[in-house]
Amino acid sequence: MRITISLFLLSLFTLSYAKAHCFIGGVSYLEQAINEEQKINQLILFVEKTDAKFIRNDVEYSGFDAAKHLRMKREKAGSKIKTANDFIDQIASKSSVSGKAYQMKYKNGSIINVRDVLYYELKKINAKQVGLHMGLKLTKSPAC
């Protein structure tokens, strides 16, 4: 019985020390989390840096030009867009003029709706955040 209690207390101490060490010795997980606006910016940067062509209303654009267009639409939408999901569904998925879906055309010839591509990227962004919250980030400071 004493051994069980001692092990329990040791594990509590270890857990408390590890949590305190996270905040004292490294960046807290709260500081690592990104907000929705940052997620939207990461999605736009993804479009900007892609080597795929962005198809809008049957015309191909570079990732740079597509990102410029998405930023303009984002700015016009203002406070209507509160989340990265809102951004994908209401701004980055289709033309507000024609209603045609935006697409990405890759070098191998495949064409995929931008909505699907951005939701996949958003899943990666969110998964990275989950990893950060669980202490799975490689860092120079002690792991939490």
C-alpha positions in Angstrom: 0.0 0.0 0.0 2.8 2.4 0.9 4.6 1.6 -2.4 1.4 2.4 -4.4 0.9 5.7 -2.6 4.6 6.6 -3.0 4.4 5.8 -6.7 1.2 7.8 -7.1 2.8 10.9 -5.3 5.9 10.6 -7.4 3.9 10.5 -10.6 2.0 13.6 -9.4 5.2 15.4 -8.6 6.7 14.5 -12.0 3.6 15.6 -13.8 3.5 18.9 -11.9 7.2 19.5 -12.5 6.8 18.8 -16.2 3.9 21.2 -16.5 5.8 23.9 -14.6 8.9 23.3 -16.6 6.9 23.8 -19.8 6.0 27.3 -18.7 9.3 28.2 -17.0 11.8 26.5 -19.4 10.0 26.8 -22.7 7.1 28.5 -24.5 3.7 27.7 -23.1 1.4 25.8 -25.4 -1.1 28.8 -25.2 1.5 31.0 -26.9 2.1 28.4 -29.6 -1.6 28.2 -30.7 -2.5 30.2 -33.7 -5.8 32.1 -34.2 -8.2 31.9 -37.1 -6.8 34.9 -38.9 -3.4 33.3 -38.8 -4.8 30.1 -40.3 -6.4 32.1 -43.1 -3.0 33.8 -43.8 -1.3 30.4 -43.8 -3.8 29.2 -46.4 -3.3 32.2 -48.6 0.5 31.7 -48.3 0.0 28.1 -49.4 -1.8 29.3 -52.5 0.8 32.0 -53.1 3.7 29.5 -53.0 2.2 26.7 -55.0 3.6 25.8 -58.4 0.1 24.8 -59.5 -2.0 27.0 -61.7 -5.0 28.6 -60.1 -8.1 28.4 -62.4 -10.7 31.1 -61.9 -13.5 31.6 -64.4 -11.7 29.3 -66.9 -8.5 31.5 -66.8 -5.3 30.2 -65.3 -3.4 32.4 -62.8 -0.1 32.0 -60.9 -0.3 31.2 -57.2 1.0 34.8 -56.6 -1.9 36.3 -58.5 -4.4 34.0 -57.0 -3.2 34.9 -53.5 -3.5 38.6 -54.4 -7.1 38.0 -55.5 -8.0 36.0 -52.3 -6.5 38.8 -50.1 -8.6 41.3 -51.9 -11.8 39.2 -51.5 -10.9 38.7 -47.8 -10.5 42.4 -47.2 -13.8 43.1 -48.9 -15.6 40.5 -46.8 -14.4 42.1 -43.6 -15.9 40.8 -40.3 -18.2 38.4 -42.1 -15.4 35.9 -42.2 -14.6 34.7 -38.7 -12.9 31.3 -39.2 -10.7 29.6 -41.7 -13.7 27.4 -42.6 -15.7 30.6 -43.4 -12.7 31.7 -45.6 -12.6 28.5 -47.5 -16.3 28.2 -48.0 -17.2 31.8 -48.7 -14.1 33.3 -50.3 -11.7 30.7 -51.7 -13.9 28.1 -53.2 -15.7 29.7 -56.0 -16.2 32.9 -58.0 -18.7 35.3 -56.5 -19.4 36.5 -60.1 -19.9 33.3 -62.0 -20.4 30.8 -59.2 -17.8 28.5 -60.8 -15.5 26.5 -58.5 -11.9 27.6 -58.3 -9.5 24.9 -59.2 -5.8 24.1 -59.1 -4.1 22.5 -62.0 -0.9 20.7 -61.2 2.1 20.0 -63.4 1.0 16.4 -63.9 -2.3 17.6 -65.4 -4.5 16.8 -62.5 -7.1 19.4 -61.6 -8.6 19.6 -58.0 -11.1 22.0 -56.6 -9.4 24.6 -54.4 -11.9 24.0 -51.7 -10.7 20.4 -51.3 -7.0 21.4 -51.4 -7.5 24.1 -48.8 -9.5 21.9 -46.4 -6.6 19.4 -46.7 -4.1 22.1 -45.8 -6.3 23.3 -42.9 -6.3 19.8 -41.6 -2.5 19.8 -41.6 -2.4 23.2 -39.9 -4.9 22.0 -37.2 -3.0 18.7 -36.8 0.2 20.6 -36.2 -1.6 22.6 -33.5 -2.7 19.4 -31.8 0.9 18.2 -31.9 2.0 21.4 -30.3 -0.5 21.1 -27.5 0.6 17.5 -26.9 4.3 18.6 -26.7 5.3 17.0 -30.0 7.2 20.0 -31.4 10.9 19.6 -31.9 12.5 22.5 -30.1 15.8 23.6 -28.4 14.0 24.2 -25.1 12.9 21.2 -22.9 10.0 19.2 -24.2 6.7 19.4 -22.3 
